[in-house]
Amino acid sequence: MSTKIDDTLHLKNFIDSINKAENARQREIKIDIEHGKRVRNALTTILLLLAEIQSRKTGGSDATEVDDISMDGGGFK
């Protein structure tokens, strides 16, 4: 199984746990540390991929782009 499928599976299981608790009107849920680590790793992977996609869209440079602004000067009356 690929890492992406594992990541989405762990997140789906976590979301399902939240939904079940919410439907049962529970005030809290408990997860074991292994499940917590899997969710953390899945979120980290997804956030890193998102950051990579964002940096590609912006050209990957940290330089701030400046648009040219021109004014016609107008007239005072």
GIRAPE-V767117 format. One line per field, one symbol per residue. ss: DSSP state (H for helix, E for strand, L for the rest). psi: psi as a letter, one per 20 degrees, with the letter a starting at -180 (. if undefined). Layout:
ss: ???
psi: ???
This chain:
ss: LLHHHHHHHHHHHHHHHHHHHHHLLLLLLLLLHHHHHHHHHHHHHHHHHHHHHHHHHLLLLLLLLLLLLLLLLLLLL
psi: prhgggghgghggggggggggghjkqiqqpqrhggghggghghggghggghggghhhjijqiqpqpqppqqihaqq.
